[in-house]
Amino acid sequence: MPDLMKAGILGIIEGLTEFLPISSTGHMVIAMPWLGIDADVPPWHAFLYFIQIGAILAVLVAFGARLAHLLLQSPATGWRDHLLVKLAVASIPAAVIGLPLSKWAEAHLETPPVVAIALIVGAFVMEAIERGRPTVRTDDVSEITMRQALLIGLAQCVSIVPGTSRAMATIMGGLLVGLSLSAATEFSFYLAIPTLLGAGLLKVVKYRSEIHGGETMLLAVGFVTAFVVALLVVRAFLAFVRTHRLRPFAIYRVLLGLVVLVWWWGR
């Protein structure tokens, strides 16, 4: 299979999975061996982080007007209630806990069995939280408290385990602290911007020596594909959670996890 086609497939996977509670990293760990790609071989390591930036750009485009309104308004209760401050607070745990552990997680946890188990366990956690979550106290992201933001940021750190899903961790964290499903999902989208953009840029800078002129087309194909697919997904997913539960995603996680385990053991 040509490398450009592989880049397009990975871009589609990134765009489809980054903002859904099904783990983009987990899907990459599963897909890359099937595509004959070694993530440790240039330029694929840098490629994976570069296409994340394309997915993040989709959030900025899809929710640009909404974000501008939230960020430009001055809360009557002071700067502490500004969305930008809450996003900064929610990003702190990822910087303090997630970044130092990311290299260890990449080296020891990015394997199909770990991904499969995390997918299955995460599905049961999702179902349990949705069934027994606290009464909704916050129905709009503009009303999220500093405490809620920090706790959601701590929940995000669980996603360091491949297969867990950053989206799942933040959405479930939001439900546990009293957010509605739509508010938790929207905040998860916004929190992805500083978290993934920062991590992505750091990795791209780190692996910039792996990127040469002949490989820029690979990056471009993956970036554009991830952007276009993510743009469609984030709008559809936010509309979905306004009227539905997340059970279909939990079922998908279990089925995918079982398929991966069977495949892995059968090798």
C-alpha positions as CSV (number, residue, x, y, z in Angstrom):
1,M,0.0,0.0,0.0
2,P,1.5,3.4,-0.9
3,D,2.5,5.6,2.0
4,L,0.2,8.4,0.9
5,M,-2.8,6.0,1.2
6,K,-1.6,5.0,4.6
7,A,-1.3,8.7,5.6
8,G,-4.9,9.2,4.5
9,I,-6.2,6.2,6.4
10,L,-4.5,7.4,9.6
11,G,-5.8,10.9,9.1
12,I,-9.4,9.5,8.8
13,I,-8.8,7.4,12.0
14,E,-7.5,10.5,13.8
15,G,-10.4,12.7,12.7
16,L,-13.0,10.0,13.6
17,T,-11.6,9.0,17.0
18,E,-9.9,12.1,18.6
19,F,-13.1,13.6,20.1
20,L,-15.2,10.5,20.5
21,P,-14.9,8.4,23.8
22,I,-13.2,5.5,21.9
23,S,-9.5,6.4,22.1
24,S,-7.6,7.8,19.1
25,T,-4.2,6.5,20.4
26,G,-5.7,3.1,20.9
27,H,-6.9,3.0,17.4
28,M,-3.5,4.1,16.1
29,V,-1.8,1.4,18.1
30,I,-4.1,-1.2,16.5
31,A,-4.1,0.3,13.0
32,M,-0.4,0.9,12.4
33,P,0.7,-2.7,12.6
34,W,-2.1,-3.7,10.2
35,L,-0.9,-1.0,7.8
36,G,2.7,-2.2,8.1
37,I,3.8,1.0,9.8
38,D,6.5,1.2,12.5
39,A,5.7,4.2,14.7
40,D,9.3,4.4,15.7
41,V,10.5,4.9,12.1
42,P,10.7,8.4,10.7
43,P,8.6,10.2,9.8
44,W,5.6,8.3,11.3
45,H,6.3,9.3,14.9
46,A,6.2,13.0,14.1
47,F,3.3,12.4,11.7
48,L,1.0,11.1,14.4
49,Y,1.4,14.3,16.5
50,F,1.2,16.5,13.5
51,I,-2.2,15.2,12.4
52,Q,-3.5,15.8,15.9
53,I,-3.0,19.5,15.2
54,G,-5.3,19.2,12.2
55,A,-8.0,17.7,14.3
56,I,-7.6,20.5,16.9
57,L,-7.9,23.1,14.1
58,A,-11.3,21.5,13.3
59,V,-12.6,22.4,16.8
60,L,-11.4,26.0,16.3
61,V,-13.3,26.2,13.0
62,A,-16.4,24.4,14.2
63,F,-16.8,26.4,17.4
64,G,-15.0,29.6,16.5
65,A,-18.0,31.9,17.0
66,R,-19.1,30.2,20.2
67,L,-15.5,30.2,21.6
68,A,-15.1,33.9,20.6
69,H,-18.3,34.8,22.5
70,L,-17.2,32.9,25.6
71,L,-13.6,34.2,25.6
72,L,-14.5,37.8,24.9
73,Q,-17.2,38.2,27.4
74,S,-16.3,39.6,30.8
75,P,-17.9,37.6,33.6
76,A,-19.8,39.7,36.1
77,T,-18.3,37.8,39.0
78,G,-14.7,38.5,37.9
79,W,-11.8,37.0,36.1
80,R,-11.9,33.8,38.1
81,D,-15.0,32.8,36.2
82,H,-13.6,33.4,32.8
83,L,-13.5,30.3,30.6
84,L,-9.9,30.9,29.6
85,V,-8.9,30.7,33.3
86,K,-10.8,27.5,33.8
87,L,-9.2,25.9,30.7
88,A,-5.8,26.9,32.1
89,V,-6.6,25.4,35.5
90,A,-7.9,22.2,33.8
91,S,-4.7,21.9,31.7
92,I,-2.4,22.0,34.7
93,P,-2.7,18.3,35.7
94,A,-1.8,17.2,32.2
95,A,1.3,19.4,32.3
96,V,2.3,18.3,35.8
97,I,1.3,14.6,35.6
98,G,0.7,13.7,32.0
99,L,3.8,15.1,30.3
100,P,6.4,13.5,32.7
101,L,4.7,10.1,32.3
102,S,4.0,10.3,28.6
103,K,7.4,8.8,27.5
104,W,7.1,5.9,29.9
105,A,3.5,5.2,28.8
106,E,4.6,5.2,25.1
107,A,7.4,2.8,25.9
108,H,5.5,0.4,28.1
109,L,1.7,0.7,27.5
110,E,1.3,1.2,23.8
111,T,0.6,-2.4,23.0
112,P,-2.6,-4.1,21.6
113,P,-3.4,-6.1,24.8
114,V,-3.2,-3.0,27.0
115,V,-5.3,-1.0,24.5
116,A,-7.9,-3.8,24.4
117,I,-8.2,-4.1,28.1
118,A,-8.5,-0.3,28.5
119,L,-11.2,-0.2,25.9
120,I,-13.3,-2.8,27.6
121,V,-12.7,-1.5,31.2
122,G,-13.5,2.0,30.0
123,A,-16.8,0.9,28.5
124,F,-18.0,-0.5,31.8
125,V,-16.8,2.7,33.6
126,M,-18.8,4.8,31.1
127,E,-21.9,2.8,31.6
128,A,-21.6,2.9,35.4
129,I,-21.0,6.6,35.5
130,E,-23.9,7.4,33.1
131,R,-26.2,5.2,35.3
132,G,-25.2,6.6,38.7
133,R,-24.0,10.1,37.9
134,P,-24.9,13.0,40.3
135,T,-27.7,15.4,39.6
136,V,-26.9,17.9,36.9
137,R,-25.8,21.2,38.4
138,T,-24.1,22.8,35.4
139,D,-25.8,22.8,32.0
140,D,-23.5,25.3,30.2
141,V,-19.7,25.6,29.9
142,S,-19.8,29.2,31.0
143,E,-21.1,28.1,34.4
144,I,-18.4,25.6,35.1
145,T,-16.6,26.3,38.5
146,M,-12.9,26.4,39.1
147,R,-13.2,23.2,41.2
148,Q,-15.1,21.4,38.4
149,A,-12.4,22.4,35.9
150,L,-9.6,21.2,38.0
151,L,-11.3,17.8,38.7
152,I,-12.0,17.4,35.0
153,G,-8.3,18.1,34.3
154,L,-7.3,15.5,36.9
155,A,-9.6,13.0,35.2
156,Q,-7.9,13.7,31.9
157,C,-4.7,12.3,33.2
158,V,-6.2,8.8,33.2
159,S,-6.0,8.9,29.4
160,I,-2.3,8.4,29.6
161,V,-3.2,4.7,29.4
162,P,-3.6,4.0,25.7
163,G,-7.2,2.8,24.9
164,T,-8.7,4.8,27.8
165,S,-9.5,7.9,25.6
166,R,-8.9,11.5,26.6
167,A,-12.4,12.4,25.5
168,M,-13.9,9.6,27.6
169,A,-11.9,10.6,30.7
170,T,-12.9,14.3,30.4
171,I,-16.5,13.7,29.6
172,M,-16.9,11.2,32.4
173,G,-15.0,13.5,34.7
174,G,-17.5,16.2,33.8
175,L,-20.5,14.0,34.5
176,L,-19.0,13.0,37.9
177,V,-18.7,16.7,39.0
178,G,-22.3,17.6,37.9
179,L,-22.1,18.7,34.3
180,S,-24.7,17.7,31.8
181,L,-23.5,15.4,29.0
182,S,-23.6,18.2,26.4
183,A,-21.7,20.6,28.7
184,A,-19.1,18.0,29.6
185,T,-18.7,17.2,25.9
186,E,-18.3,20.8,24.8
187,F,-15.8,21.4,27.6
188,S,-13.9,18.3,26.5
189,F,-13.6,19.8,23.0
190,Y,-12.3,23.1,24.3
191,L,-9.8,21.4,26.8
192,A,-8.4,19.5,23.9
193,I,-7.1,22.7,22.3
194,P,-4.4,23.6,24.9
195,T,-3.8,20.0,25.9
196,L,-3.3,18.4,22.4
197,L,-2.0,21.5,20.7
198,G,0.7,21.9,23.3
199,A,1.7,18.2,23.3
200,G,1.5,18.1,19.5
201,L,3.8,21.1,19.0
202,L,6.3,19.8,21.5
203,K,6.5,16.5,19.8
204,V,6.7,18.0,16.3
205,V,9.6,20.2,17.4
206,K,11.3,17.3,19.0
207,Y,11.1,15.1,15.9
208,R,11.5,17.9,13.4
209,S,14.8,16.4,12.2
210,E,12.8,13.4,11.0
211,I,10.8,15.5,8.5
212,H,12.4,16.0,5.1
213,G,11.2,17.6,1.9
214,G,10.0,14.4,0.4
215,E,7.8,13.6,3.4
216,T,5.9,16.8,3.6
217,M,3.2,15.4,1.3
218,L,2.6,12.6,3.9
219,L,2.1,15.2,6.6
220,A,-0.2,17.3,4.4
221,V,-2.4,14.4,3.5
222,G,-2.8,13.3,7.1
223,F,-3.3,16.8,8.4
224,V,-6.0,17.8,5.9
225,T,-7.8,14.4,6.2
226,A,-7.8,14.6,10.0
227,F,-9.1,18.2,9.8
228,V,-12.0,17.5,7.4
229,V,-13.1,14.3,9.2
230,A,-12.9,15.9,12.7
231,L,-14.8,18.9,11.5
232,L,-17.7,16.6,10.6
233,V,-17.4,14.5,13.7
234,V,-17.4,17.2,16.4
235,R,-20.5,18.9,15.2
236,A,-22.4,15.6,14.8
237,F,-21.2,14.3,18.2
238,L,-22.3,17.3,20.1
239,A,-25.7,17.1,18.5
240,F,-25.9,13.4,19.3
241,V,-25.2,13.8,23.1
242,R,-27.9,16.4,23.4
243,T,-30.5,13.7,22.9
244,H,-28.7,10.3,23.4
245,R,-26.6,8.4,25.9
246,L,-23.1,7.1,25.2
247,R,-24.0,3.5,25.3
248,P,-23.4,2.9,21.6
249,F,-19.8,4.0,22.1
250,A,-19.4,1.7,25.2
251,I,-20.7,-1.3,23.1
252,Y,-18.3,-0.4,20.3
253,R,-15.4,-0.3,22.8
254,V,-16.2,-3.8,24.2
255,L,-16.5,-5.3,20.7
256,L,-13.3,-3.7,19.4
257,G,-11.4,-4.7,22.6
258,L,-12.6,-8.3,22.2
259,V,-11.6,-8.4,18.5
260,V,-8.1,-7.1,19.3
261,L,-7.6,-9.6,22.1
262,V,-8.7,-12.5,19.8
263,W,-6.4,-11.2,17.0
264,W,-3.5,-10.7,19.4
265,W,-3.8,-14.1,21.0
266,G,-4.2,-15.8,17.7
267,R,-0.9,-14.5,16.3
